[in-house]
């Protein structure tokens, strides 16, 4: 099944959307280095993209349950593809144009996520979804390892505007390549958007393991992920006196995630929910390593363990959601997942930096470590969390 044409098309489309999502801030970073735009302008553009994402995710969840998921992917990808060149047009000329275009791109990105998640459940049979989800997350991790150096090499021969336009091509691939899903009954009678979205909330609440797991994931991302993103560069510079620790830890996280995805694809533990939550809790070793005066290799190892753990959580989490949630509600429930887990990350970043300024890095890292260990442990106390059923 994983070698079937339909899955390969889905895999390529999701990989293209992930690469386009990752590449834009990296490419615009080159524009800052070239002084084509300021760091403040970059922040405005990326904030606008995040805002577009957050607005579109719940809307797309409803639309992808109302309409064929393939159609939602098509229009979301085309919207992002058409808006991306406007970012290149505004580069060095108009921050407002760039921000508006980035918001539209973010909306396309946000609309793709729940639609792709639901489409995967239609394209891949239930017994193969674990390996399929692992294959898709492997593509994301390989991208994060290979793409920076590849983009840097391209930047030597291609200007930044052309690289931005290149991400539009990726969005076009994400829009046009994925296959159609299985035929399903779409309700003829449609209610108001809010009512349909609340139906998705009620469906999510009907799965206590989902509510508990999403709460744990959101807590880990909003605290541990946000804090380490802010503190790691400072620790690398001030404690170890080199930027090599920053680079090594970031690389170790991606390598660990690759290993975690491979393990998750090959092994199906009996208590898959508890195993997944234990993997999520491994992120607590990162703020702990940054807090304690340990050798640099320990910090790098902590990031590798966290990377492996996050994929040991992600793969069974996505698979369980696709299996347990009523198919007609899957996009709406998935939109809640992305809205809370990814949506609160910028909030965490906004809060963590002032907290570090006010209380110091040590207390903030200690609190983050406790949250990262305690939140998954609390989620594991919910009876249905044992197997995510």
Secondary structure, DSSP 8 states (H G I E B T S, - for coil): -TTSHHHHHHHHHHHHHHHHHHHHHHHHHHHHHTTSS-HHHHHHHHHHHHHHHHHHHHHHHHHHHHS-HHHHHHHHHHHHHHHHHHHHHHTTT-HHHHHHHHHHHHHHHHHHHHHHHHHHHHHS-GGGHHHHHHHHHHHHHHHHHHHHHHHHHHHTTS-HHHHHHHHHHHHHHHHHSS---------SS---HHHHHHHHHHHHHT-HHHHHHHHHHHHHIIIIIHHHHHHHHHHHHHTTSSTHHHHHHHHHHHHHHHHHHHHHHH---TTHHHHHHHHHHTTHHHHHHHHS---HHHHHHHHHHHHHHHHHHHHHHHHHHHHHS-GGGHHHHHHHHHHHHTHHHHHHHHHHHHHHHHH-HHHHHHHHHHHHHHHHHHHHTSGGGGTT-
